[in-house]
Amino acid sequence: MRVITFLFFGVVFVTITGLSGCATWNAERNAPMVGEWIAVGSERMHAFSAGPRDGDLPPVVLIHGASANLRDMQMSLGEPLSRDRFVVMVDRLGRGYSDRPKGGYALDVQARYIHEVVKSYGLKNPLIVGQSLGGAVALNYALQYQEEMSGLVLLAPVSHEWPGGIAWYNSASQIPMIGFLLRRLIIPVYGQLAAEDGIEETFLPDAAPEDYYQRSGLALLFRPGDFKSNAADIAHLKQEIIRQQNRYGELQLPVAIMTGTSDTTVSPEIHSKTLVTQIDGATLTLFPDTGHALHHSQTEKIIETVDRLSAADATAR
């Protein structure tokens, strides 16, 4: 009986290890590191930079949203912005190829680590751009470091408490044993099967870029560690938002908020339209018939806004 039990658990262990190992190997083979590791204390942040360092325009820092990594920002905004300015993209803590400290889900912790990356590049008065959950991080960054910034551009940002919960798999990931099995046995298979539908839903009514799954390195999400970090970010996000949502009136820098009216992921009514009323001088741009991934569908308009804030910063100086 002991031999049978031992063999059973051995087969389970090999199966779990094999599935998660294959998912990790395939994801990292198809979407390897594109940037460099930057040491922040005992952790490493993965960052990618591009563009001229000696231009007159302020540098830009791009912060990606949930489920994504820096490749998503690179292929949408990073490439066109870096033609005439220096751009830095980062993998948020525990995402892509960045390490994850204890309590890495906290927005102020994520913002501090990104600030250390900014300092390591020697950037002066960068313009911070954040999308979705990355917008929540960007807001916290501004609450801590607005004196060191040129401006803030928020794309479909999560900014306020919302009704309802989160997806079952993000909740299940927080349960110790269930989460362990979920991330190693179910997600490597289920995640990739459901990925295409998830992409379509995020982009609707817009179409996703061709080969988005491959080019964005989305498969990195289905590695156990990456999925655990992403799920924890989402599970703790509401309480993190509640901690900062009454402080936005402290912001005294140029702020541009942009969102799609057809966004079903982050409600424009709850978030962007409320946020603009709290920040003096902030602007809100609404894009009709545009979904959550507006950084892909409204790239030119976003770059125009970045240019406008950059010009305003140059005039002010």
Secondary structure as UniProt FT lines:
FT   HELIX           2..30
FT   STRAND          36..40
FT   TURN            41..42
FT   STRAND          43..50
FT   STRAND          60..63
FT   TURN            66..67
FT   HELIX           70..73
FT   HELIX           74..78
FT   HELIX           79..81
FT   TURN            82..84
FT   STRAND          87..90
FT   TURN            93..94
FT   TURN            96..97
FT   TURN            102..105
FT   HELIX           107..120
FT   TURN            121..122
FT   STRAND          127..131
FT   HELIX           133..145
FT   HELIX           146..148
FT   STRAND          151..155
FT   HELIX           168..172
FT   TURN            173..174
FT   HELIX           176..181
FT   HELIX           182..186
FT   HELIX           187..203
FT   TURN            204..205
FT   TURN            210..211
FT   HELIX           212..215
FT   TURN            216..217
FT   HELIX           218..222
FT   HELIX           224..244
FT   TURN            245..246
FT   HELIX           248..250
FT   STRAND          255..260
FT   TURN            261..262
FT   TURN            268..271
FT   HELIX           272..275
FT   TURN            276..278
FT   TURN            280..281
FT   STRAND          283..287
FT   TURN            288..289
FT   HELIX           294..297
FT   HELIX           299..316
//
